[in-house]
C-alpha cells in the first residue's frame, strides 16, 4: 500500500538531519517499548511482515506526529487487539479486564539472549532458477496494491539493471496477510537518478533497491 512510510521522493519534509552521538534510546519508555514488542512478537501470532504492515497502515496524521517507538507501540496495539490478546476497553483502561487469548509461547528472560542471537532468518530455498541474471535490463511493475508491498512507490514502473542475484526470501506481500511465505528470488536493481527523478535528477546518482522477482519484468 502507499502508506505514510513511503517517503522516497516526497517533498516538504525537510532535510534528513542525523543526530550527533545519538543514544540508542532517548527515554526509558523507548527501551520498554522495544522489549514489549519483542516479547509479544514471540507469542507466535504474527510475523515480521504483518508487524511492519501494521505500522505502515497507521493514519498519516498519527504516523507523522509520532516518534519511532510511538509508531511501534501504536501498531502493537493494533496487532494485540486483532489477535485477541487485548480488547478496546482494556486499551482505553490501561489494564487487563478479560482473559484474552493465551499465547502459543512466552519469551522468558533467561531465553532472551539466545533468541536474539538466533534472529529470524527469512532466506528460503527456491526450486526454480532465477529468471534474471546480473546485467539484465528490467522494469519494475507499476502497481499500487491495497495490501503490503516492499516495492517503493518512487521505483515503480522504472527501468534499471540487475546488479546482483540474491538468495530466495520470504515474499512479504503474501506473508503479511497470512497467505504463506511463497519465497522468491531477490535481485539488487540499480537505477540512475534521472530515471527515478526525471530531467532534474542528478545524472551521476544511482539508487539500488532489493526487489522480489514478481516485481520485475524484462525491459
C-alpha positions as protocol buffer text, in pm:
chain_id: "A"
residue {
  index: 1
  type: UNK
  ca { x: 0 y: 0 z: 0 }
}
residue {
  index: 2
  type: UNK
  ca { x: 105 y: 361 z: -46 }
}
residue {
  index: 3
  type: UNK
  ca { x: 127 y: 431 z: 325 }
}
residue {
  index: 4
  type: UNK
  ca { x: 273 y: 727 z: 513 }
}
residue {
  index: 5
  type: UNK
  ca { x: 606 y: 545 z: 545 }
}
residue {
  index: 6
  type: UNK
  ca { x: 674 y: 555 z: 170 }
}
residue {
  index: 7
  type: UNK
  ca { x: 852 y: 891 z: 158 }
}
residue {
  index: 8
  type: UNK
  ca { x: 1109 y: 841 z: -117 }
}
residue {
  index: 9
  type: UNK
  ca { x: 1093 y: 1146 z: -345 }
}
residue {
  index: 10
  type: UNK
  ca { x: 833 y: 1322 z: -132 }
}
residue {
  index: 11
  type: UNK
  ca { x: 883 y: 1695 z: -78 }
}
residue {
  index: 12
  type: UNK
  ca { x: 810 y: 1924 z: 213 }
}
residue {
  index: 13
  type: UNK
  ca { x: 951 y: 1712 z: 494 }
}
residue {
  index: 14
  type: UNK
  ca { x: 1282 y: 1895 z: 519 }
}
residue {
  index: 15
  type: UNK
  ca { x: 1634 y: 1752 z: 514 }
}
residue {
  index: 16
  type: UNK
  ca { x: 1740 y: 1437 z: 695 }
}
residue {
  index: 17
  type: UNK
  ca { x: 1945 y: 1561 z: 992 }
}
residue {
  index: 18
  type: UNK
  ca { x: 2124 y: 1275 z: 1173 }
}
residue {
  index: 19
  type: UNK
  ca { x: 2166 y: 1337 z: 1543 }
}
residue {
  index: 20
  type: UNK
  ca { x: 2530 y: 1356 z: 1654 }
}
residue {
  index: 21
  type: UNK
  ca { x: 2616 y: 1082 z: 1906 }
}
residue {
  index: 22
  type: UNK
  ca { x: 2253 y: 974 z: 1906 }
}
residue {
  index: 23
  type: UNK
  ca { x: 2172 y: 749 z: 2204 }
}
residue {
  index: 24
  type: UNK
  ca { x: 2015 y: 409 z: 2148 }
}
residue {
  index: 25
  type: UNK
  ca { x: 1713 y: 524 z: 2348 }
}
residue {
  index: 26
  type: UNK
  ca { x: 1605 y: 881 z: 2412 }
}
residue {
  index: 27
  type: UNK
  ca { x: 1391 y: 787 z: 2712 }
}
residue {
  index: 28
  type: UNK
  ca { x: 1333 y: 491 z: 2939 }
}
residue {
  index: 29
  type: UNK
  ca { x: 993 y: 415 z: 2788 }
}
residue {
  index: 30
  type: UNK
  ca { x: 1155 y: 356 z: 2447 }
}
residue {
  index: 31
  type: UNK
  ca { x: 1365 y: 75 z: 2594 }
}
residue {
  index: 32
  type: UNK
  ca { x: 1047 y: -75 z: 2737 }
}
residue {
  index: 33
  type: UNK
  ca { x: 864 y: -32 z: 2405 }
}
residue {
  index: 34
  type: UNK
  ca { x: 1132 y: -236 z: 2229 }
}
residue {
  index: 35
  type: UNK
  ca { x: 1119 y: -506 z: 2497 }
}
residue {
  index: 36
  type: UNK
  ca { x: 739 y: -534 z: 2483 }
}
residue {
  index: 37
  type: UNK
  ca { x: 741 y: -552 z: 2104 }
}
residue {
  index: 38
  type: UNK
  ca { x: 998 y: -833 z: 2103 }
}
residue {
  index: 39
  type: UNK
  ca { x: 824 y: -1021 z: 2384 }
}
residue {
  index: 40
  type: UNK
  ca { x: 482 y: -1009 z: 2218 }
}
residue {
  index: 41
  type: UNK
  ca { x: 632 y: -1097 z: 1880 }
}
residue {
  index: 42
  type: UNK
  ca { x: 749 y: -1420 z: 2044 }
}
residue {
  index: 43
  type: UNK
  ca { x: 383 y: -1514 z: 2102 }
}
residue {
  index: 44
  type: UNK
  ca { x: 385 y: -1658 z: 1750 }
}
residue {
  index: 45
  type: UNK
  ca { x: 60 y: -1487 z: 1649 }
}
residue {
  index: 46
  type: UNK
  ca { x: 206 y: -1268 z: 1375 }
}
residue {
  index: 47
  type: UNK
  ca { x: 521 y: -1243 z: 1166 }
}
residue {
  index: 48
  type: UNK
  ca { x: 758 y: -955 z: 1091 }
}
residue {
  index: 49
  type: UNK
  ca { x: 575 y: -864 z: 771 }
}
residue {
  index: 50
  type: UNK
  ca { x: 236 y: -833 z: 941 }
}
residue {
  index: 51
  type: UNK
  ca { x: 406 y: -628 z: 1212 }
}
residue {
  index: 52
  type: UNK
  ca { x: 564 y: -396 z: 958 }
}
residue {
  index: 53
  type: UNK
  ca { x: 237 y: -361 z: 768 }
}
residue {
  index: 54
  type: UNK
  ca { x: 57 y: -264 z: 1091 }
}
residue {
  index: 55
  type: UNK
  ca { x: 299 y: 28 z: 1134 }
}
residue {
  index: 56
  type: UNK
  ca { x: 266 y: 134 z: 773 }
}
residue {
  index: 57
  type: UNK
  ca { x: -114 y: 124 z: 799 }
}
residue {
  index: 58
  type: UNK
  ca { x: -134 y: 388 z: 1071 }
}
residue {
  index: 59
  type: UNK
  ca { x: -322 y: 703 z: 975 }
}
residue {
  index: 60
  type: UNK
  ca { x: -80 y: 959 z: 824 }
}
residue {
  index: 61
  type: UNK
  ca { x: -168 y: 1219 z: 1091 }
}
residue {
  index: 62
  type: UNK
  ca { x: -75 y: 965 z: 1358 }
}
residue {
  index: 63
  type: UNK
  ca { x: 234 y: 836 z: 1178 }
}
residue {
  index: 64
  type: UNK
  ca { x: 387 y: 1178 z: 1106 }
}
residue {
  index: 65
  type: UNK
  ca { x: 326 y: 1313 z: 1455 }
}
residue {
  index: 66
  type: UNK
  ca { x: 470 y: 1008 z: 1632 }
}
residue {
  index: 67
  type: UNK
  ca { x: 828 y: 923 z: 1719 }
}
residue {
  index: 68
  type: UNK
  ca { x: 991 y: 598 z: 1610 }
}
residue {
  index: 69
  type: UNK
  ca { x: 891 y: 392 z: 1914 }
}
residue {
  index: 70
  type: UNK
  ca { x: 550 y: 556 z: 1936 }
}
residue {
  index: 71
  type: UNK
  ca { x: 484 y: 409 z: 1590 }
}
residue {
  index: 72
  type: UNK
  ca { x: 592 y: 69 z: 1718 }
}
residue {
  index: 73
  type: UNK
  ca { x: 360 y: 84 z: 2019 }
}
residue {
  index: 74
  type: UNK
  ca { x: 58 y: 213 z: 1825 }
}
residue {
  index: 75
  type: UNK
  ca { x: 99 y: -68 z: 1571 }
}
residue {
  index: 76
  type: UNK
  ca { x: 145 y: -320 z: 1851 }
}
residue {
  index: 77
  type: UNK
  ca { x: -191 y: -217 z: 1997 }
}
residue {
  index: 78
  type: UNK
  ca { x: -346 y: -299 z: 1659 }
}
residue {
  index: 79
  type: UNK
  ca { x: -180 y: -642 z: 1649 }
}
residue {
  index: 80
  type: UNK
  ca { x: -270 y: -732 z: 2007 }
}
residue {
  index: 81
  type: UNK
  ca { x: -633 y: -636 z: 1952 }
}
residue {
  index: 82
  type: UNK
  ca { x: -652 y: -808 z: 1611 }
}
residue {
  index: 83
  type: UNK
  ca { x: -531 y: -1138 z: 1756 }
}
residue {
  index: 84
  type: UNK
  ca { x: -746 y: -1127 z: 2070 }
}
residue {
  index: 85
  type: UNK
  ca { x: -483 y: -1058 z: 2333 }
}
residue {
  index: 86
  type: UNK
  ca { x: -641 y: -729 z: 2440 }
}
residue {
  index: 87
  type: UNK
  ca { x: -974 y: -557 z: 2383 }
}
residue {
  index: 88
  type: UNK
  ca { x: -1050 y: -192 z: 2301 }
}
residue {
  index: 89
  type: UNK
  ca { x: -1183 y: -130 z: 2652 }
}
residue {
  index: 90
  type: UNK
  ca { x: -863 y: -270 z: 2802 }
}
residue {
  index: 91
  type: UNK
  ca { x: -652 y: -39 z: 2588 }
}
residue {
  index: 92
  type: UNK
  ca { x: -867 y: 253 z: 2699 }
}
residue {
  index: 93
  type: UNK
  ca { x: -847 y: 150 z: 3065 }
}
residue {
  index: 94
  type: UNK
  ca { x: -475 y: 72 z: 3057 }
}
residue {
  index: 95
  type: UNK
  ca { x: -509 y: -260 z: 3239 }
}
residue {
  index: 96
  type: UNK
  ca { x: -635 y: -615 z: 3188 }
}
residue {
  index: 97
  type: UNK
  ca { x: -1009 y: -683 z: 3215 }
}
residue {
  index: 98
  type: UNK
  ca { x: -1074 y: -1002 z: 3016 }
}
residue {
  index: 99
  type: UNK
  ca { x: -884 y: -1335 z: 2999 }
}
residue {
  index: 100
  type: UNK
  ca { x: -792 y: -1290 z: 2633 }
}
residue {
  index: 101
  type: UNK
  ca { x: -618 y: -1538 z: 2405 }
}
residue {
  index: 102
  type: UNK
  ca { x: -340 y: -1748 z: 2554 }
}
residue {
  index: 103
  type: UNK
  ca { x: -7 y: -1707 z: 2367 }
}
residue {
  index: 104
  type: UNK
  ca { x: 140 y: -2008 z: 2187 }
}
residue {
  index: 105
  type: UNK
  ca { x: 468 y: -1942 z: 2364 }
}
residue {
  index: 106
  type: UNK
  ca { x: 617 y: -1696 z: 2612 }
}
residue {
  index: 107
  type: UNK
  ca { x: 964 y: -1542 z: 2592 }
}
residue {
  index: 108
  type: UNK
  ca { x: 1130 y: -1587 z: 2931 }
}
residue {
  index: 109
  type: UNK
  ca { x: 1406 y: -1354 z: 3047 }
}
residue {
  index: 110
  type: UNK
  ca { x: 1656 y: -1641 z: 3057 }
}
residue {
  index: 111
  type: UNK
  ca { x: 1597 y: -1712 z: 2687 }
}
residue {
  index: 112
  type: UNK
  ca { x: 1621 y: -1357 z: 2550 }
}
residue {
  index: 113
  type: UNK
  ca { x: 1993 y: -1359 z: 2465 }
}
residue {
  index: 114
  type: UNK
  ca { x: 1971 y: -1690 z: 2276 }
}
residue {
  index: 115
  type: UNK
  ca { x: 1654 y: -1588 z: 2088 }
}
residue {
  index: 116
  type: UNK
  ca { x: 1804 y: -1255 z: 1979 }
}
residue {
  index: 117
  type: UNK
  ca { x: 2127 y: -1426 z: 1873 }
}
residue {
  index: 118
  type: UNK
  ca { x: 1930 y: -1676 z: 1664 }
}
residue {
  index: 119
  type: UNK
  ca { x: 1732 y: -1400 z: 1494 }
}
residue {
  index: 120
  type: UNK
  ca { x: 1461 y: -1471 z: 1239 }
}
residue {
  index: 121
  type: UNK
  ca { x: 1624 y: -1564 z: 907 }
}
residue {
  index: 122
  type: UNK
  ca { x: 1393 y: -1510 z: 608 }
}
residue {
  index: 123
  type: UNK
  ca { x: 1607 y: -1671 z: 338 }
}
residue {
  index: 124
  type: UNK
  ca { x: 1448 y: -1979 z: 183 }
}
residue {
  index: 125
  type: UNK
  ca { x: 1524 y: -2234 z: -89 }
}
residue {
  index: 126
  type: UNK
  ca { x: 1358 y: -2167 z: -425 }
}
residue {
  index: 127
  type: UNK
  ca { x: 1338 y: -2462 z: -663 }
}
residue {
  index: 128
  type: UNK
  ca { x: 1303 y: -2262 z: -985 }
}
residue {
  index: 129
  type: UNK
  ca { x: 1611 y: -2099 z: -1137 }
}
residue {
  index: 130
  type: UNK
  ca { x: 1629 y: -1718 z: -1129 }
}
residue {
  index: 131
  type: UNK
  ca { x: 1455 y: -1555 z: -1425 }
}
residue {
  index: 132
  type: UNK
  ca { x: 1717 y: -1280 z: -1450 }
}
residue {
  index: 133
  type: UNK
  ca { x: 2095 y: -1253 z: -1450 }
}
residue {
  index: 134
  type: UNK
  ca { x: 2332 y: -978 z: -1342 }
}
residue {
  index: 135
  type: UNK
  ca { x: 2348 y: -716 z: -1618 }
}
residue {
  index: 136
  type: UNK
  ca { x: 1991 y: -772 z: -1743 }
}
residue {
  index: 137
  type: UNK
  ca { x: 1776 y: -464 z: -1801 }
}
residue {
  index: 138
  type: UNK
  ca { x: 1447 y: -490 z: -1617 }
}
residue {
  index: 139
  type: UNK
  ca { x: 1142 y: -278 z: -1550 }
}
residue {
  index: 140
  type: UNK
  ca { x: 958 y: -274 z: -1220 }
}
residue {
  index: 141
  type: UNK
  ca { x: 584 y: -331 z: -1225 }
}
residue {
  index: 142
  type: UNK
  ca { x: 358 y: -30 z: -1176 }
}
residue {
  index: 143
  type: UNK
  ca { x: 106 y: -149 z: -921 }
}
residue {
  index: 144
  type: UNK
  ca { x: -45 y: 13 z: -613 }
}
residue {
  index: 145
  type: UNK
  ca { x: -179 y: -274 z: -401 }
}
residue {
  index: 146
  type: UNK
  ca { x: -410 y: -224 z: -105 }
}
residue {
  index: 147
  type: UNK
  ca { x: -201 y: -468 z: 97 }
}
residue {
  index: 148
  type: UNK
  ca { x: 163 y: -485 z: 195 }
}
residue {
  index: 149
  type: UNK
  ca { x: 446 y: -438 z: -56 }
}
residue {
  index: 150
  type: UNK
  ca { x: 819 y: -383 z: -34 }
}
residue {
  index: 151
  type: UNK
  ca { x: 844 y: -216 z: -375 }
}
residue {
  index: 152
  type: UNK
  ca { x: 885 y: 157 z: -302 }
}
residue {
  index: 153
  type: UNK
  ca { x: 648 y: 391 z: -480 }
}
residue {
  index: 154
  type: UNK
  ca { x: 926 y: 600 z: -637 }
}
residue {
  index: 155
  type: UNK
  ca { x: 1071 y: 291 z: -809 }
}
residue {
  index: 156
  type: UNK
  ca { x: 752 y: 159 z: -971 }
}
residue {
  index: 157
  type: UNK
  ca { x: 736 y: 148 z: -1350 }
}
residue {
  index: 158
  type: UNK
  ca { x: 1108 y: 230 z: -1374 }
}
residue {
  index: 159
  type: UNK
  ca { x: 1384 y: 71 z: -1581 }
}
residue {
  index: 160
  type: UNK
  ca { x: 1706 y: -44 z: -1419 }
}
residue {
  index: 161
  type: UNK
  ca { x: 1984 y: -301 z: -1437 }
}
residue {
  index: 162
  type: UNK
  ca { x: 2024 y: -617 z: -1231 }
}
residue {
  index: 163
  type: UNK
  ca { x: 2326 y: -554 z: -1012 }
}
residue {
  index: 164
  type: UNK
  ca { x: 2325 y: -888 z: -830 }
}
residue {
  index: 165
  type: UNK
  ca { x: 2118 y: -1204 z: -792 }
}
residue {
  index: 166
  type: UNK
  ca { x: 2049 y: -1282 z: -426 }
}
residue {
  index: 167
  type: UNK
  ca { x: 1907 y: -1582 z: -242 }
}
residue {
  index: 168
  type: UNK
  ca { x: 1543 y: -1675 z: -220 }
}
residue {
  index: 169
  type: UNK
  ca { x: 1350 y: -1493 z: 52 }
}
residue {
  index: 170
  type: UNK
  ca { x: 1002 y: -1498 z: 203 }
}
residue {
  index: 171
  type: UNK
  ca { x: 767 y: -1281 z: -6 }
}
residue {
  index: 172
  type: UNK
  ca { x: 641 y: -1008 z: 231 }
}
residue {
  index: 173
  type: UNK
  ca { x: 336 y: -923 z: 19 }
}
residue {
  index: 174
  type: UNK
  ca { x: 174 y: -1259 z: 94 }
}
residue {
  index: 175
  type: UNK
  ca { x: 335 y: -1331 z: 430 }
}
residue {
  index: 176
  type: UNK
  ca { x: 193 y: -1013 z: 584 }
}
residue {
  index: 177
  type: UNK
  ca { x: -162 y: -1132 z: 517 }
}
residue {
  index: 178
  type: UNK
  ca { x: -145 y: -1499 z: 616 }
}
residue {
  index: 179
  type: UNK
  ca { x: -117 y: -1621 z: 257 }
}
residue {
  index: 180
  type: UNK
  ca { x: 206 y: -1814 z: 303 }
}
residue {
  index: 181
  type: UNK
  ca { x: 575 y: -1742 z: 263 }
}
residue {
  index: 182
  type: UNK
  ca { x: 579 y: -1803 z: -117 }
}
residue {
  index: 183
  type: UNK
  ca { x: 958 y: -1747 z: -137 }
}
residue {
  index: 184
  type: UNK
  ca { x: 1105 y: -1582 z: -446 }
}
residue {
  index: 185
  type: UNK
  ca { x: 1445 y: -1488 z: -577 }
}
residue {
  index: 186
  type: UNK
  ca { x: 1553 y: -1137 z: -482 }
}
residue {
  index: 187
  type: UNK
  ca { x: 1764 y: -908 z: -701 }
}
residue {
  index: 188
  type: UNK
  ca { x: 1956 y: -590 z: -635 }
}
residue {
  index: 189
  type: UNK
  ca { x: 1846 y: -350 z: -908 }
}
residue {
  index: 190
  type: UNK
  ca { x: 2027 y: -24 z: -985 }
}
residue {
  index: 191
  type: UNK
  ca { x: 1854 y: 286 z: -1126 }
}
residue {
  index: 192
  type: UNK
  ca { x: 2008 y: 614 z: -1236 }
}
residue {
  index: 193
  type: UNK
  ca { x: 1890 y: 943 z: -1092 }
}
residue {
  index: 194
  type: UNK
  ca { x: 1710 y: 1073 z: -1399 }
}
residue {
  index: 195
  type: UNK
  ca { x: 1514 y: 752 z: -1441 }
}
residue {
  index: 196
  type: UNK
  ca { x: 1375 y: 793 z: -1090 }
}
residue {
  index: 197
  type: UNK
  ca { x: 1353 y: 1171 z: -1055 }
}
residue {
  index: 198
  type: UNK
  ca { x: 1316 y: 1297 z: -1412 }
}
residue {
  index: 199
  type: UNK
  ca { x: 1523 y: 1552 z: -1604 }
}
residue {
  index: 200
  type: UNK
  ca { x: 1601 y: 1741 z: -1285 }
}
residue {
  index: 201
  type: UNK
  ca { x: 1760 y: 1434 z: -1131 }
}
residue {
  index: 202
  type: UNK
  ca { x: 2133 y: 1408 z: -1078 }
}
residue {
  index: 203
  type: UNK
  ca { x: 2270 y: 1201 z: -1373 }
}
residue {
  index: 204
  type: UNK
  ca { x: 2561 y: 1088 z: -1156 }
}
residue {
  index: 205
  type: UNK
  ca { x: 2328 y: 949 z: -889 }
}
residue {
  index: 206
  type: UNK
  ca { x: 2239 y: 580 z: -872 }
}
residue {
  index: 207
  type: UNK
  ca { x: 1994 y: 416 z: -635 }
}
residue {
  index: 208
  type: UNK
  ca { x: 1989 y: 41 z: -569 }
}
residue {
  index: 209
  type: UNK
  ca { x: 1694 y: -149 z: -425 }
}
residue {
  index: 210
  type: UNK
  ca { x: 1636 y: -514 z: -344 }
}
residue {
  index: 211
  type: UNK
  ca { x: 1336 y: -636 z: -544 }
}
residue {
  index: 212
  type: UNK
  ca { x: 1149 y: -967 z: -537 }
}
residue {
  index: 213
  type: UNK
  ca { x: 1121 y: -1144 z: -871 }
}
residue {
  index: 214
  type: UNK
  ca { x: 750 y: -1079 z: -918 }
}
residue {
  index: 215
  type: UNK
  ca { x: 820 y: -704 z: -902 }
}
residue {
  index: 216
  type: UNK
  ca { x: 1024 y: -728 z: -1223 }
}
residue {
  index: 217
  type: UNK
  ca { x: 973 y: -785 z: -1593 }
}
residue {
  index: 218
  type: UNK
  ca { x: 1218 y: -775 z: -1887 }
}
residue {
  index: 219
  type: UNK
  ca { x: 1281 y: -423 z: -2016 }
}
